[in-house]
Amino acid sequence: MAEVQPPPFVTDIQEIRRRAREHLEEGAVTENYQGTVETTLKLLNDALATEIVCVLRYTNHYISAVGIHSEAVKQEFGQHAREEQDHALRLAERINQLGGRPDFNPEGLLSRSASQYVEGQNLVDMIRENLVAERIAIETYRDMIRYFADHDPTTRRLLEDILTKEEEHANDMHDLLVAHQGKPMLEN
């Protein structure tokens, strides 16, 4: 069976140079951007809102967690809050690269966020609420990654990086939940 070769890579560098000089006000968004900038900005600003809510929830849990077994959990909450803040900053930078304005306005934050802000009544409630939020983030990021596919590889890779961390966070919260409830939550 003959191996099918892709067509040769041919580019008209003169045409690319000419187009690069047009529409300089669009910054990194060039003619061959295959996404819809407005949709991308909306999705990224919604993800930004989700990350901000996660920062707030994890920070609240870091401050509020009490009890004899709370110190290790508090440290985990604090680390996750810092990592969620990093996600928010990376999303905001991508929004800026695409010519948008990151929406940090607290008004309407919860309505733009996929996750909820639930404080929890005790340590186990806090862990559970963070696990729920991580599961929401995981599903949302997976859907966004599929949406961007090859249309916007830069945004897709950013979201893949964030998804990796969110899956780690979910695993951490699951492990903490098992440790504090004394039974595995996942079936083998």
Order of alpha helices (4+ residues) and beta strands (2+ residues): alpha-alpha-alpha-alpha-alpha-alpha
